[in-house]
Amino acid sequence: MLLHSTPVYSGLEVRHLATSELLLEDSPYLNLTTKGKKTGLDRTVELWFAFKDDRLYFLAHENSHWWKNAAQNPEVEVEVSEIAFQGKAKLVPDKLADIFNLFRKKYGDSQIDKWYGGERARRRAVEVELGRVLGKRPNKQGTLLEIAI
């Protein structure tokens, strides 16, 4: 679980959000790394996602390779805002409608209709249960300060 300890005050449970949970709720996209099902090589894709109850949810196009890789080898790595996590992926077809609703709430109806509607609507629902934090990864593109110098 990504939450800090949860104290109870007068019968009320108070949640303290961990930094990693705040990053996952606020970030518009992340990088997901799977192992290629044929090559075994790392394959990284940038994806939109939803975060709920310590799990990440994705809407994969049925022709995408990344979800097929994850279905064959569920051990994945997630990187968001330079923080990397271990994860375990699985297909969750029974959650497809719920995930669409999470995406609509996060990104808005017009964006979901544009990117996930029409012919793009054929999707696979993927859930990633997050494991331990692997640590901070250096920014591959450099920071604004590094670029300016």
Disulfide bonds with the S-S distance in Angstrom:
none
